[in-house]
Amino acid sequence: MSEFSTELKRVFDENGIKIYPFAEGTGLDRTTLQRMNSGKKLPSRQFVKTVLDHLPISTSEREYLEYLFYIEKIGLKAYHRRCAVKDMMENFCELSKSMTESSYRRKIDFSIEPSEERKWITPILMEVDMIDTLRYMVIDAFNSMKEVHIYLNNFNHSFYIMQQLIQENSKSNKKVFCHQLVNLQRNIHSNLGDGGIRNVEVLKNAIPFLVAFKGEYDLRYSYGSVDENYLGSMIWPNYVISQSKVLLISSDEKSGLLIEDEEIASSYRKEVCRIQKDCKPLFSFVGRDNEVVSYLLRELSQKKFTYAFSQSVSIPELVYNEMVKRDFDGVEIIRSYLGSYNHVKTKNSEKLMTIHGMYGMKKFTQTGLLPGFYENYVGAYSKEARIRMIHDYANYIRESGNTYLLKEEPSSEETLIEFNLFDQNGVYICISHDQEYIACVYVEESETYDILVDYLHSLIDEEKVYSKEESANKFIEKCMNYMENQGG
């Protein structure tokens, strides 16, 4: 028997629940229930949900049973991979336009002054000393160099380097450059393995840094095995290099050597730069605000995309039939964007799969103002126009044949996440806050593409979205409820 079936049988036995009466009371198939409890067959997710809904168990017990079910259904690696993507998206939701240089993840109240008594080579023997030394290297670089260049690979404590770079940069007018080499993982034989999680973790850490950091961030990648930090092993397991210092860090990040010599630092920098030449930039595009619209018009309109995810509806589809009834003089950016969207839509085949949420629709149904940057260019629509637009959009969902509506309501009406997947290797991720784009990147890396495709399919498999048939009707129902319940 599987661990899921064993645990479920224990719950049945401890509560004196018999298969036949339980099946009759819940309307579930008795044979399927019996085979599930005996470990002979794993039923559908909906079947298991109904079983758990009728069991006298606590929330934690239910979560544990759901965890065991998913582990058996999709495997441990796939489960953790999907959790990693979900965690990344929740992390993006915490980003905000108000994020400043001194508030990357948490406020930093740390300062250390360089000391003339420091030795040429200083052993670092404790983790707390390691963290202090990481910050010391950044502060020293700002105090002693006209331009600040920091080179590092990807390790857990590199977070402290990023923190200190942001804090010091906020107090200085110096040019600051962060050069980071990361080790990504290829998926073997088209199977999504542990490497996909590593790639997602890199994005989760890098994009918030992009938002808060005002200097130049050069992030490059290479591939290695799951158990080998390939890039780091060419120099040291982990390293941080400035113009005058080198910090070599052990694989467990608890010990290391600080070398304070400009010639040695120069030699290490040359080696890192040599490796860097063979590494491709992870981000083909980084932009904010109007840069994003220009990039969409210039680059993405020429590409073919096969998957689209957004917590918002497709605004071009929402306004398309109404645009001929509105005066768009003086808002060429809207005309261009809608024209670009139409070009992309025409170019894409019926294979395009779209998943979207209801972000911004509550505000739209109440006020007539479009979500996102459109509000800056287009005035409010009348209630009659809103109702037409809602029904037109529902028809678009029906006609597309491959569009799904997220069941979960948006947790925030301020922060929006969307990503499009292009041509088997392109990933476009955009996070906007309070109607402005705060972080947009384009990544050309096939393994990241694969793991996000898997995540989108998991939303359908796990019934986190309404079916194709339900989505259009649910969209209308939710919008009408917004109007009726909120006085729209």
C-alpha positions as CSV (number, residue, x, y, z in Angstrom):
1,M,0.0,0.0,0.0
2,S,1.1,3.6,-0.7
3,E,1.7,6.0,2.2
4,F,-1.4,7.9,1.2
5,S,-3.7,4.8,1.3
6,T,-2.1,3.7,4.6
7,E,-2.7,7.0,6.2
8,L,-6.2,7.3,4.8
9,K,-7.1,3.8,6.1
10,R,-5.8,4.8,9.5
11,V,-8.2,7.8,9.6
12,F,-11.1,5.5,8.6
13,D,-10.2,2.9,11.2
14,E,-9.6,5.3,14.1
15,N,-12.9,7.0,13.4
16,G,-14.9,3.8,13.0
17,I,-15.8,4.7,9.4
18,K,-17.0,1.8,7.2
19,I,-16.6,1.9,3.4
20,Y,-20.2,1.0,2.4
21,P,-22.1,3.5,4.6
22,F,-19.5,6.3,3.8
23,A,-19.9,5.7,0.1
24,E,-23.7,5.7,0.4
25,G,-23.7,8.9,2.5
26,T,-21.3,10.8,0.1
27,G,-22.6,9.5,-3.2
28,L,-19.2,8.2,-4.1
29,D,-18.5,5.0,-6.0
30,R,-18.1,2.2,-3.4
31,T,-15.7,0.2,-5.5
32,T,-13.4,3.2,-6.2
33,L,-13.4,4.0,-2.5
34,Q,-12.5,0.5,-1.5
35,R,-9.7,0.3,-4.1
36,M,-8.3,3.6,-2.9
37,N,-8.3,2.5,0.7
38,S,-6.6,-0.7,-0.2
39,G,-4.0,1.1,-2.3
40,K,-5.0,-0.7,-5.5
41,K,-6.0,2.5,-7.4
42,L,-5.4,6.2,-7.0
43,P,-8.6,8.1,-7.9
44,S,-9.1,11.6,-9.3
45,R,-8.2,14.7,-7.3
46,Q,-11.9,15.6,-7.1
47,F,-12.8,12.2,-5.7
48,V,-10.2,12.6,-3.0
49,K,-11.4,16.1,-2.3
50,T,-14.9,14.8,-1.7
51,V,-13.6,12.1,0.6
52,L,-11.6,14.6,2.7
53,D,-14.5,17.0,2.8
54,H,-16.5,14.4,4.7
55,L,-13.9,13.1,7.1
56,P,-13.7,14.4,10.7
57,I,-10.1,15.6,10.5
58,S,-8.2,18.8,11.3
59,T,-6.8,21.2,8.8
60,S,-3.3,20.0,9.3
61,E,-4.4,16.4,8.9
62,R,-6.2,17.3,5.6
63,E,-3.1,19.1,4.3
64,Y,-0.9,16.2,5.1
65,L,-3.3,13.8,3.3
66,E,-3.4,16.1,0.3
67,Y,0.4,16.3,0.3
68,L,0.7,12.5,0.3
69,F,-1.9,12.2,-2.5
70,Y,0.0,14.7,-4.8
71,I,3.3,13.0,-4.0
72,E,1.9,9.6,-5.2
73,K,0.1,11.2,-8.1
74,I,2.8,13.3,-9.7
75,G,6.0,12.3,-7.8
76,L,8.0,14.1,-5.2
77,K,10.2,16.1,-7.6
78,A,7.2,17.4,-9.6
79,Y,5.4,18.4,-6.4
80,H,8.4,20.4,-5.1
81,R,8.9,21.9,-8.6
82,R,5.4,23.2,-8.7
83,C,5.7,24.5,-5.2
84,A,8.8,26.4,-6.2
85,V,7.0,28.2,-9.0
86,K,4.1,29.0,-6.7
87,D,6.6,30.4,-4.1
88,M,8.3,32.4,-6.8
89,M,5.0,34.0,-7.8
90,E,4.0,34.8,-4.2
91,N,7.4,36.3,-3.7
92,F,6.8,38.6,-6.7
93,C,3.5,39.7,-5.2
94,E,5.5,41.2,-2.3
95,L,7.2,43.6,-4.7
96,S,5.9,47.1,-4.8
97,K,6.6,50.3,-6.5
98,S,7.4,51.9,-3.1
99,M,10.3,49.5,-2.6
100,T,13.4,51.6,-2.1
101,E,17.1,50.9,-2.1
102,S,17.1,50.3,1.7
103,S,14.2,47.9,1.9
104,Y,15.2,44.9,-0.1
105,R,13.2,42.1,1.7
106,R,14.0,43.6,5.1
107,K,15.5,46.8,6.6
108,I,19.2,46.6,7.2
109,D,20.6,48.2,10.3
110,F,24.2,47.1,9.9
111,S,27.4,49.1,9.5
112,I,31.0,48.2,9.7
113,E,34.1,50.3,9.3
114,P,37.2,49.0,7.6
115,S,40.0,48.6,10.0
116,E,43.7,49.2,9.4
117,E,44.5,46.3,11.7
118,R,43.0,43.6,9.4
119,K,45.5,41.0,8.3
120,W,46.5,40.3,4.7
121,I,44.8,36.9,4.9
122,T,42.1,36.5,7.5
123,P,40.5,33.1,8.2
124,I,36.8,33.2,8.6
125,L,35.8,30.4,11.0
126,M,32.2,31.2,12.0
127,E,29.0,31.8,10.0
128,V,28.3,35.1,11.8
129,D,31.8,36.3,10.9
130,M,31.1,35.3,7.3
131,I,28.0,37.5,7.1
132,D,29.9,40.5,8.6
133,T,32.8,39.9,6.2
134,L,30.4,39.9,3.2
135,R,29.0,43.3,4.2
136,Y,32.5,44.6,5.0
137,M,33.7,43.9,1.5
138,V,30.9,46.0,-0.1
139,I,31.3,48.9,2.3
140,D,35.1,48.9,1.8
141,A,34.6,48.9,-2.0
142,F,32.3,52.0,-1.7
143,N,34.8,53.8,0.6
144,S,37.9,53.1,-1.5
145,M,36.9,52.9,-5.2
146,K,35.7,55.5,-7.7
147,E,33.6,52.8,-9.4
148,V,32.3,49.8,-7.5
149,H,32.6,46.3,-9.1
150,I,31.5,43.3,-7.2
151,Y,31.9,39.8,-8.7
152,L,30.2,36.8,-7.1
153,N,28.7,33.4,-7.9
154,N,25.3,32.1,-6.6
155,F,25.2,30.9,-3.0
156,N,22.8,31.3,-0.1
157,H,24.6,34.1,1.7
158,S,24.9,36.1,-1.5
159,F,21.7,37.7,-0.3
160,Y,23.7,39.8,2.2
161,I,25.9,41.1,-0.6
162,M,22.8,42.2,-2.5
163,Q,21.4,43.9,0.7
164,Q,24.5,45.8,1.3
165,L,24.9,46.8,-2.3
166,I,21.4,48.3,-2.3
167,Q,21.9,50.1,0.9
168,E,25.3,51.6,0.1
169,N,24.2,52.5,-3.4
170,S,21.3,54.6,-2.0
171,K,23.9,56.8,-0.2
172,S,26.4,57.2,-3.0
173,N,26.6,58.7,-6.5
174,K,29.2,56.2,-7.6
175,K,28.7,53.9,-10.5
176,V,28.0,50.4,-9.2
177,F,28.3,47.1,-11.1
178,C,27.2,43.7,-9.8
179,H,28.6,40.8,-11.9
180,Q,27.0,37.5,-10.9
181,L,27.6,34.0,-12.4
182,V,24.9,31.4,-11.6
183,N,24.7,27.7,-12.3
184,L,21.5,26.6,-13.9
185,Q,20.5,23.0,-14.6
186,R,19.5,21.3,-17.8
187,N,16.7,18.8,-17.7
188,I,17.8,15.3,-18.8
189,H,15.9,13.4,-21.5
190,S,13.1,15.9,-21.4
191,N,12.3,15.1,-17.8
192,L,11.8,18.0,-15.4
193,G,14.2,17.3,-12.6
194,D,15.7,19.1,-9.6
195,G,17.4,21.6,-11.9
196,G,14.1,23.3,-12.7
197,I,13.7,24.2,-9.1
198,R,17.2,25.8,-9.1
199,N,16.4,27.9,-12.1
200,V,13.2,29.2,-10.5
201,E,15.1,30.0,-7.3
202,V,17.5,32.1,-9.4
203,L,14.6,34.1,-10.8
204,K,13.0,34.5,-7.4
205,N,16.1,36.1,-6.0
206,A,17.2,38.1,-9.0
207,I,14.0,39.9,-9.9
208,P,13.5,41.6,-6.5
209,F,17.1,42.7,-6.6
210,L,16.5,44.2,-10.1
211,V,13.6,46.2,-8.7
212,A,15.6,47.7,-5.8
213,F,19.1,48.0,-7.3
214,K,19.9,51.2,-9.2
215,G,23.3,50.1,-10.5
216,E,24.2,47.7,-13.4
217,Y,23.4,44.1,-12.8
218,D,25.1,41.6,-15.1
219,L,23.7,38.2,-14.4
220,R,25.1,35.3,-16.5
221,Y,24.6,31.6,-16.4
222,S,26.1,28.3,-17.3
223,Y,25.0,24.7,-16.8
224,G,26.2,22.1,-14.4
225,S,25.0,18.9,-12.7
226,V,22.6,18.9,-9.7
227,D,25.4,18.0,-7.3
228,E,28.2,20.1,-8.6
229,N,28.5,23.9,-8.5
230,Y,30.3,24.0,-11.8
231,L,31.1,27.7,-12.0
232,G,32.2,28.0,-8.4
233,S,34.4,24.9,-8.5
234,M,36.5,26.6,-11.3
235,I,37.6,29.2,-8.7
236,W,36.4,28.1,-5.3
237,P,33.1,26.6,-4.0
238,N,31.8,30.2,-3.5
239,Y,33.5,33.6,-4.0
240,V,33.1,37.4,-3.8
241,I,35.7,39.6,-5.5
242,S,36.1,43.4,-5.4
243,Q,38.8,45.6,-6.9
244,S,41.1,45.0,-3.9
245,K,39.8,42.0,-2.0
246,V,38.9,38.3,-2.5
247,L,36.7,36.3,-0.2
248,L,36.8,32.5,-0.8
249,I,33.9,30.7,0.9
250,S,33.5,27.0,1.7
251,S,30.6,25.0,0.3
252,D,28.7,25.1,3.6
253,E,29.3,28.9,3.7
254,K,30.5,28.8,7.3
255,S,34.2,29.3,6.8
256,G,36.5,30.9,4.3
257,L,39.5,33.1,3.6
258,L,39.6,36.9,3.1
259,I,42.6,38.0,1.0
260,E,43.3,41.7,1.0
261,D,45.6,42.2,-1.9
262,E,44.9,44.2,-5.1
263,E,47.2,42.1,-7.3
264,I,45.6,38.8,-6.2
265,A,42.1,40.4,-6.5
266,S,43.0,41.5,-10.1
267,S,44.1,37.9,-11.0
268,Y,40.8,36.5,-9.7
269,R,38.8,39.1,-11.5
270,K,40.5,38.2,-14.8
271,E,39.7,34.6,-14.3
272,V,36.0,35.4,-13.6
273,C,35.9,37.6,-16.7
274,R,37.4,34.8,-18.7
275,I,34.6,32.4,-17.6
276,Q,32.0,35.2,-18.1
277,K,32.8,35.5,-21.8
278,D,31.5,31.9,-22.3
279,C,28.3,32.6,-20.3
280,K,25.1,34.0,-21.8
281,P,23.2,36.8,-20.0
282,L,20.2,35.3,-18.3
283,F,18.1,38.4,-19.0
284,S,17.8,39.4,-22.7
285,F,15.7,42.4,-21.6
286,V,15.2,44.3,-18.4
287,G,12.8,47.2,-18.3
288,R,10.3,49.3,-16.4
289,D,7.5,51.7,-17.1
290,N,7.3,52.8,-20.8
291,E,10.4,50.8,-21.7
292,V,8.1,47.7,-21.4
293,V,5.5,49.0,-23.9
294,S,8.2,49.9,-26.4
295,Y,9.8,46.4,-26.0
296,L,6.4,44.7,-26.5
297,L,5.8,46.7,-29.7
298,R,9.4,46.2,-31.0
299,E,10.3,42.7,-30.1
300,L,7.5,40.5,-28.7
301,S,5.0,41.4,-31.5
302,Q,7.3,39.6,-33.9
303,K,7.4,36.4,-31.9
304,K,4.9,33.5,-31.6
305,F,3.8,32.6,-28.1
306,T,2.1,29.4,-27.1
307,Y,1.2,30.0,-23.4
308,A,0.0,33.1,-21.6
309,F,-0.6,33.6,-17.9
310,S,-1.9,36.7,-16.2
311,Q,-3.7,37.6,-13.0
312,S,-5.6,40.1,-15.1
313,V,-7.9,39.7,-18.1
314,S,-6.6,40.6,-21.6
315,I,-7.3,44.3,-21.7
316,P,-7.0,44.5,-25.5
317,E,-9.7,41.8,-25.8
318,L,-11.8,43.6,-23.3
319,V,-11.8,47.0,-25.2
320,Y,-11.4,45.8,-28.7
321,N,-15.0,46.0,-29.8
322,E,-15.5,49.3,-28.0
323,M,-12.4,51.0,-29.3
324,V,-14.2,52.1,-32.5
325,K,-16.8,53.9,-30.4
326,R,-14.3,55.9,-28.4
327,D,-12.2,58.9,-29.4
328,F,-8.5,57.7,-29.3
329,D,-7.0,60.8,-30.8
330,G,-3.9,61.8,-28.9
331,V,-3.4,58.3,-27.4
332,E,-1.2,56.8,-30.1
333,I,0.4,54.4,-27.6
334,I,-3.0,52.7,-27.1
335,R,-3.5,52.4,-30.9
336,S,-0.1,51.0,-31.3
337,Y,-0.5,48.6,-28.4
338,L,-3.8,47.3,-29.7
339,G,-2.5,47.0,-33.2
340,S,0.5,45.1,-31.9
341,Y,-1.8,42.8,-29.9
342,N,-3.9,42.1,-33.0
343,H,-0.7,41.2,-34.9
344,V,0.4,38.8,-32.2
345,K,-3.1,37.3,-32.0
346,T,-3.3,36.8,-35.8
347,K,0.2,35.3,-35.9
348,N,-0.6,32.7,-33.1
349,S,-2.3,29.5,-33.8
350,E,-5.2,27.9,-32.0
351,K,-2.6,26.0,-29.8
352,L,-2.3,29.1,-27.7
353,M,-3.3,28.3,-24.1
354,T,-4.3,31.2,-21.9
355,I,-5.0,31.3,-18.1
356,H,-6.0,34.6,-16.5
357,G,-7.6,35.9,-13.3
358,M,-9.9,38.8,-12.4
359,Y,-7.3,41.3,-11.3
360,G,-8.7,44.9,-11.8
361,M,-12.2,43.8,-12.8
362,K,-13.7,44.8,-9.5
363,K,-12.5,48.4,-10.1
364,F,-13.5,48.3,-13.7
365,T,-17.1,47.1,-13.0
366,Q,-17.5,49.8,-10.3
367,T,-15.8,52.8,-12.0
368,G,-15.5,52.0,-15.7
369,L,-11.7,52.6,-15.4
370,L,-9.5,50.1,-17.1
371,P,-6.8,48.3,-15.0
372,G,-3.1,49.0,-15.5
373,F,-1.5,51.8,-17.5
374,Y,-4.6,52.2,-19.7
375,E,-6.2,54.3,-17.0
376,N,-3.7,57.0,-17.7
377,Y,-4.9,57.3,-21.3
378,V,-8.5,56.2,-21.4
379,G,-11.4,57.7,-19.5
380,A,-14.2,55.8,-17.7
381,Y,-16.7,53.7,-19.6
382,S,-20.4,53.9,-18.9
383,K,-22.2,51.1,-17.1
384,E,-23.9,50.1,-20.4
385,A,-20.6,49.9,-22.2
386,R,-19.1,47.9,-19.3
387,I,-21.9,45.3,-19.6
388,R,-21.3,45.0,-23.3
389,M,-17.6,44.6,-22.8
390,I,-18.1,41.9,-20.2
391,H,-20.3,39.9,-22.5
392,D,-17.9,40.5,-25.4
393,Y,-15.1,39.2,-23.3
394,A,-17.0,36.1,-22.3
395,N,-17.7,35.4,-26.0
396,Y,-13.9,35.7,-26.6
397,I,-13.3,33.0,-23.9
398,R,-15.9,30.7,-25.5
399,E,-14.5,31.2,-29.1
400,S,-10.8,30.8,-28.1
401,G,-11.5,27.3,-27.0
402,N,-8.4,27.2,-24.8
403,T,-8.8,29.9,-22.3
404,Y,-9.3,29.3,-18.6
405,L,-10.3,31.5,-15.7
406,L,-8.5,31.2,-12.3
407,K,-10.8,30.2,-9.5
408,E,-8.8,32.1,-6.8
409,E,-9.6,35.8,-6.5
410,P,-6.7,38.2,-6.6
411,S,-5.0,38.7,-3.2
412,S,-4.1,42.2,-4.2
413,E,-5.6,44.8,-6.4
414,E,-2.3,46.5,-6.7
415,T,0.3,44.0,-7.8
416,L,-0.1,42.1,-11.0
417,I,2.0,39.2,-12.4
418,E,1.9,37.9,-15.9
419,F,4.2,35.8,-18.1
420,N,4.1,34.7,-21.7
421,L,6.1,31.8,-23.1
422,F,7.5,32.1,-26.7
423,D,8.9,29.8,-29.3
424,Q,9.9,26.9,-27.0
425,N,12.6,28.9,-25.0
426,G,11.5,32.5,-24.4
427,V,10.0,33.5,-21.1
428,Y,8.6,37.0,-20.6
429,I,7.8,37.9,-17.0
430,C,6.2,41.2,-16.0
431,I,5.3,42.5,-12.5
432,S,3.4,45.7,-12.3
433,H,2.3,47.7,-9.2
434,D,-0.2,50.5,-9.0
435,Q,-0.5,50.7,-12.8
436,E,3.2,50.9,-13.5
437,Y,5.6,48.2,-14.6
438,I,8.2,47.7,-11.9
439,A,10.1,44.6,-13.2
440,C,9.9,43.1,-16.6
441,V,12.4,40.6,-18.0
442,Y,12.8,38.4,-21.0
443,V,14.6,35.1,-20.4
444,E,15.8,32.9,-23.3
445,E,16.4,29.6,-21.4
446,S,14.6,26.5,-22.3
447,E,14.6,24.8,-18.9
448,T,12.8,27.8,-17.3
449,Y,10.3,27.6,-20.2
450,D,9.7,23.9,-19.5
451,I,9.1,24.3,-15.8
452,L,6.6,27.2,-16.3
453,V,4.7,25.1,-18.9
454,D,4.5,22.3,-16.4
455,Y,3.1,24.8,-13.8
456,L,0.4,26.0,-16.1
457,H,-0.7,22.5,-16.9
458,S,-0.7,21.7,-13.1
459,L,-3.3,24.5,-12.6
460,I,-5.6,22.7,-14.9
461,D,-4.8,19.2,-13.6
462,E,-5.4,20.3,-10.0
463,E,-8.6,22.2,-11.0
464,K,-7.3,25.6,-9.9
465,V,-9.1,27.0,-12.9
466,Y,-12.6,26.6,-14.2
467,S,-13.2,24.4,-17.2
468,K,-13.3,25.9,-20.7
469,E,-17.1,25.6,-20.6
470,E,-17.4,27.2,-17.1
471,S,-14.9,30.0,-17.5
472,A,-17.1,32.3,-19.7
473,N,-20.1,32.0,-17.5
474,K,-18.1,32.4,-14.3
475,F,-16.5,35.5,-15.7
476,I,-19.9,37.1,-16.3
477,E,-21.2,36.0,-12.9
478,K,-18.3,37.4,-11.0
479,C,-18.4,40.7,-12.9
480,M,-22.2,41.1,-12.3
481,N,-21.7,40.3,-8.6
482,Y,-19.1,43.1,-8.4
483,M,-21.6,45.5,-9.9
484,E,-24.6,44.5,-7.8
485,N,-22.8,44.0,-4.4
486,Q,-20.6,47.1,-4.7
487,G,-23.0,49.5,-6.1
488,G,-21.4,49.6,-9.6
